[in-house]
Every structure is written in C-alpha cells, then in structure tokens.
Amino acid sequence: MWPALAIRRLVGARVLYDSHELWADRNGRPEWRPGLLAAEAVFVRAADAVITASPGYSAALAARHRIAEPPAVRNIPVDSAGPGDLVASFGDPEVVYVGGLMPGRGLEPMIRALALLPEVTLRIVGPGRVSYVAHLRQLARVHGVEERVTFDGAVPPAAVVASASGASLGLAAIEPICRSYELTLPNKLFEYVRAGVPVLSSSVPVLAGVVRDHGIGVVAASQSAVDIAAAVRAGIAPAAQAGLREAVGRFAAGNTWAMETPVLNGAYLQALAAHGRSCSP
C-alpha cells in the first residue's frame, strides 16, 4: 500500500484497499501490532475505495477506524459446474479438506476425532510445509488413524472444486486463534458448496452463521475431538445427507460469482467517480 499511495501521488492512479484478512490480527504476524493498526488506519482512509472478503472484516474495520462499513466481496469460485454436475457422496463416509495446511485450520482436531469415527476417512488436499505435514502424519500415527488419512498435495486452482467432489463433508473447522480467523468467511466454504459437498464448520460466528442460516452443513460445538466427532456423525447420517445436499444445491444456485461482480465493479467505479472519472461497468 505504501508504494501504491506513492504511485498515485506521482501519476494520478487510483488505489483500492482489498482486505482479504484483518492484517493486524492475522495468523502468525511477526510485526508490531500497533504499527500494523496505525498503517491500516492510514490505508482505509487514504484508499479511493475499500473492500473486504468477509462481512465480519467489514464490520471490524468500520468499528476500529470509524469509517463507513466497506462492501464484502465473497470468494465464490468462478466455475460453470454446479452441484448437480459433480459426483455425489458414495461408499464409506469421507471428510475432505481443501486449502493450505497450517495451524488453525482444524486439521489436528479432525485427526484426533477420527479415533472416535472408525468408519470415516480424511482426505487432505493442499500445500503445506514439509515439517507441518510430518507433524500431521505423526499425529495420525499416535492416534492410530494413519491408514485413514491421505495427503493428496496441491492441485491447480481450477481443479480445487472437483477435488472436493464426492466427499460426505468438507472440513472448514477454522479455529479462533486470531481475530482474522474468528471473523473469516473462507474460500473453502464456497468451494465445497460448488462441489455439492455439505460443510463441517467450527463455531466461529460468520462462517457458522452462514452454515446454520442456510442449512448447508453441521457446526461443531467446540474444537474438541468429541464435539467434532458428534458433528461428523450428525452430518454423515443418510437422512441428514439428503437434506444437506438439497440445501447445498439451493445455496449454490443462489450464490454465484456473477452475484459478486457488481459489488467488485461498484468499488472500482466508486474510486473513479470520487475523482471525477467515469468508466463503463
């Protein structure tokens, strides 16, 4: 943002601040937090427009910096396939995880829960540090579930949705280890929905609110293995799967990237209009 503001001053460009995280409260930030907050206060006021990736982030920025609540552009995949085009759940129940492998994503609690779910497998899709993947493998060995945990590695972005297809539940058990995680509305929620897979959510408010309000999955009461296992059992029950998948289909049809593009376009148009420029959408 500092170079962007400097370039604007030099050549009259426009700057949009796109907050995909609450950067002062992000997982693993090593910087001095008051400095990050001070910089953020400058950025949200100096930018020609501001957008976020979660309604929770929008509300937090508005309250923190006393600005108008910026619009949220949800990270819905640009994908022509709908739930009806992808493979339905089959065979033994499977929980899938797509995304980066790192602490705070609910992977450790899910592996512990597998010890209480002898019929369930876990498939992990995504990149991670070698040391962290080794830690997860060791955790699976300690709990006697290593044969039921597979690591598929990273896939191209365009293949993420298809890679989740066929699972019984999609793991989005985000842990509230930082304010940014607590208020997240993660990509994986919409990736699972596009794959036709019900969501296994933690109880963080924005994510869990969407899952509960639309009936598109199950919410674990806590990060304990017992509570996660209970949520999985509720979600994989045959009668529950039928209802959840129907709700997922409705949600996917009513929440598409085409619905988000006017919000994103509007932010760019706002930035231009504030300085007397015009632009066709």
Secondary structure, 3 states (H helix, E strand, C coil): CHHHHHHHHHHCCCCEEEECCCHHHCCCCCCCHHHHHHHHHHHHHHCCEEEECCHHHHHHHHHHHCCCCCCECCCCCCCCCCHHHCCCCCCCCEEEEECCECCCCCHHHHHHHHCCCCCCEEEEECCECHHHHHHHHHHHHHCCCHHHEEEEECCCHHHHHHHHCCCCEEEECCCCCCHHHHCCCCHHHHHHHHCCCCEEECCCHHHHHHHHHHCCEEECCCCCHHHHHHHHHHHHCHHHHHHHHHHHHHHHHHCCHHHHHHHHHHHHHHHHHCCCCCCCC
